[in-house]
Amino acid sequence: MKLLSVSLLCLFSTSILASNLPQSMEELEQRYLTAYQNKNIDSIYNLIDWTGVSGYKKKMVKVYTRNSLGKKIIKTEFEAVDETFFNDFSVGEKHFKSNLAVENLFRIEFDNPQREESLVYLVGKSSEGYQFSLSIKNKIKSNDSDF
């Protein structure tokens, strides 16, 4: 009985998390901005799809995301993107792909009088909703170490 209860709890919790994803790009933007204004870094991390991301890359994305907190946002916008590009792209000898089907870029511009400063996320969509997508190693084409 305990095993059944734990299994049902895990199944129910997973479906709650999946159904809690933003259902539009505008909702993704609003959730990001709300979390950013409240300096709720965990809520921002929950908007990112970490599937297939190496430990090193996950750490680096978290550092960049955390370091942006506190900067004044002056503008956000979605930009069109070649959706097929992120299915397979190369950097040197390494091949990458996005961990979600990318539909747009989400650009966040910060107030910095010395220079232009922005943060860009890939916006992807799964059957559960919208998240920020990350590039991961395309293991079909790459035989190299994690990035």
C-alpha positions as CSV (number, residue, x, y, z in Angstrom):
1,M,0.0,0.0,0.0
2,K,2.9,2.4,0.8
3,L,4.5,1.7,-2.5
4,L,1.3,2.5,-4.3
5,S,0.8,5.7,-2.4
6,V,4.3,6.9,-3.1
7,S,3.9,6.0,-6.8
8,L,0.6,7.9,-7.1
9,L,2.1,10.9,-5.3
10,C,5.1,10.9,-7.7
11,L,2.8,10.6,-10.7
12,F,0.5,13.3,-9.4
13,S,3.4,15.7,-8.6
14,T,4.9,15.3,-12.0
15,S,1.7,16.1,-13.8
16,I,1.2,19.2,-11.6
17,L,4.7,20.4,-12.5
18,A,4.2,19.8,-16.2
19,S,0.8,21.4,-16.3
20,N,2.2,24.4,-14.4
21,L,4.3,25.5,-17.3
22,P,3.4,28.7,-19.1
23,Q,0.9,28.1,-22.0
24,S,2.0,31.1,-24.1
25,M,5.2,33.1,-24.7
26,E,3.6,36.1,-23.1
27,E,2.9,34.1,-19.9
28,L,6.5,32.9,-20.0
29,E,7.6,36.5,-20.2
30,Q,5.3,37.6,-17.4
31,R,6.4,34.8,-15.1
32,Y,10.1,35.6,-15.8
33,L,9.5,39.3,-15.1
34,T,7.6,38.6,-11.9
35,A,10.3,36.2,-10.6
36,Y,13.0,38.7,-11.6
37,Q,11.3,41.6,-9.8
38,N,10.9,39.4,-6.7
39,K,14.5,38.2,-7.0
40,N,13.0,34.6,-6.9
41,I,15.9,32.8,-8.6
42,D,14.3,29.4,-8.1
43,S,11.2,30.5,-10.1
44,I,13.5,31.6,-12.9
45,Y,15.3,28.3,-12.8
46,N,12.0,26.5,-13.1
47,L,11.3,28.2,-16.4
48,I,14.4,26.6,-17.9
49,D,14.4,23.1,-19.4
50,W,17.4,21.4,-17.9
51,T,16.9,18.1,-19.8
52,G,20.2,16.7,-21.1
53,V,22.2,19.7,-19.8
54,S,25.7,18.8,-18.4
55,G,26.5,19.7,-14.8
56,Y,29.1,22.2,-15.9
57,K,26.7,24.0,-18.3
58,K,23.9,24.0,-15.7
59,K,26.2,25.6,-13.2
60,M,27.3,28.3,-15.8
61,V,23.7,29.1,-16.8
62,K,22.7,29.4,-13.2
63,V,25.7,31.8,-12.5
64,Y,24.8,34.0,-15.5
65,T,21.1,34.1,-14.5
66,R,21.9,34.9,-10.9
67,N,24.4,37.6,-11.8
68,S,21.7,39.4,-13.8
69,L,19.4,39.9,-10.8
70,G,19.2,43.4,-9.6
71,K,19.9,45.0,-12.9
72,K,17.2,47.4,-14.2
73,I,15.4,45.9,-17.2
74,I,14.6,48.5,-19.8
75,K,13.0,46.3,-22.4
76,T,12.1,42.8,-23.3
77,E,11.1,41.4,-26.7
78,F,10.7,38.2,-28.6
79,E,12.7,37.8,-31.8
80,A,12.0,35.5,-34.7
81,V,14.5,32.8,-35.3
82,D,15.3,30.1,-37.9
83,E,13.6,27.2,-36.1
84,T,15.6,24.6,-38.0
85,F,19.0,26.1,-37.1
86,F,18.8,24.8,-33.5
87,N,18.1,21.2,-34.6
88,D,21.8,20.8,-35.3
89,F,24.6,23.4,-35.3
90,S,28.3,23.3,-34.9
91,V,30.9,25.2,-32.9
92,G,34.2,24.1,-34.2
93,E,34.2,20.3,-34.2
94,K,31.4,20.1,-31.6
95,H,27.8,19.6,-32.6
96,F,24.9,20.9,-30.6
97,K,21.1,21.0,-30.7
98,S,18.4,22.6,-28.5
99,N,16.7,20.5,-25.9
100,L,13.3,21.8,-27.0
101,A,11.9,22.9,-30.3
102,V,12.9,26.6,-30.5
103,E,10.3,29.1,-31.7
104,N,11.8,32.5,-30.7
105,L,14.5,34.3,-28.8
106,F,13.6,36.2,-25.7
107,R,15.9,39.3,-25.3
108,I,16.1,41.2,-22.0
109,E,17.9,44.5,-22.3
110,F,19.4,46.1,-19.1
111,D,20.0,49.7,-18.3
112,N,23.7,50.2,-18.6
113,P,25.0,53.7,-19.7
114,Q,28.5,52.4,-20.4
115,R,27.5,49.7,-23.0
116,E,24.6,47.7,-24.4
117,E,23.8,44.8,-22.1
118,S,21.4,42.0,-22.7
119,L,20.5,38.5,-21.8
120,V,19.0,36.2,-24.5
121,Y,17.1,33.0,-23.9
122,L,15.9,30.5,-26.5
123,V,12.2,30.0,-26.2
124,G,11.1,26.4,-26.7
125,K,7.8,24.6,-26.6
126,S,7.0,21.1,-25.5
127,S,3.6,19.4,-25.2
128,E,3.4,20.7,-21.6
129,G,4.1,24.4,-22.4
130,Y,6.8,27.0,-22.9
131,Q,10.2,27.0,-21.3
132,F,13.6,28.5,-21.9
133,S,15.6,26.0,-24.0
134,L,19.3,25.3,-23.8
135,S,21.8,23.9,-26.3
136,I,23.0,20.4,-25.5
137,K,25.6,18.2,-27.2
138,N,24.2,16.4,-30.2
139,K,25.5,12.9,-29.3
140,I,24.6,11.5,-32.7
141,K,27.2,13.7,-34.3
142,S,29.7,14.4,-31.4
143,N,32.2,12.1,-29.8
144,D,33.7,14.7,-27.5
145,S,33.4,15.6,-23.8
146,D,30.6,17.6,-22.3
147,F,30.6,21.3,-22.9
